[in-house]
Amino acid sequence: MVNEKEKTITTTKVEKTTDDSPKKEDQTILTPLEDYIKTASYLGMKVITPTMRKYVYRRRLDGLAILNTLLVDKKLAEGIDFIKQFKPNEWTLVCKREAGWRAAKMFHELTGVRTFTKKYPSGILTNTRLDNFIETKMILICDPWLDKNALADAKNVRVPVIGICDTNNHTADIDVIMIGNNKSNKSLGLFFWLMAREYMKAHKIDKPLPSLEDFVGEALVLEEPRKKKLAREKKEQELKSGEGAIEEKMKALAEKADEESRESVEDESISVGEKVKEGV
């Protein structure tokens, strides 16, 4: 009987602790949720391809897709774990989108990974006659559409491709998918900052890591949600109008008091004049 009581007590304690503790499923792994919100990493396009539909949480009123932020964090963590398997001289980074040039260059300076920005030399992986021919074990691209030449070369030489995919991207030829906004310097700055941080830890690269704002190139501010902003502005307007009404009411009362005081003074002066005449 005692053992059964002890078992019931321990089970109830375990149930209480599990209920009170926050669920790990509702938490981001790599960085706080606010960083994804500040950088708009969850914001997609109006176009949603069939392969990206499963990552979309909902649409905004203006038609833009909103990615599931927890899935953005999860897929990014999976991509970083895949990248960690390769040494800096074993893989290549390609970023043709201008919004990611700054962050990609900073990632290259910190890690030493071969990086191509602005223009990718087509055939550099497939044509052995080229002077700049290279061999690589893996390629990371920032947009499957803009970096389609690098994607095609990688498929021809059969090396794995990891790609940052937005809602308008097709992911059929991508081996490891990282989802997120690949059009913004803020979101790409966050992705490269997280990749640099985790990659440097894994390969024991002893260099000071710049701040997230340095990767982004501007200060990050957590914008107030539109509904809350409109409600706050409406409340402020109501308070201002209420204060104005109170001021007008107080002004009217003051004017009325002044008029009454003037009338009383005039009445007193008349009564005093009459008394003087009677006395005379």
Summary of the structure (lengths in Angstrom):
residues: 280
radius of gyration: 33.8
end to end distance: 117.1
largest distance: 132.2
contacts: 794
relative contact order: 0.12
helix: 54%
strand: 11%
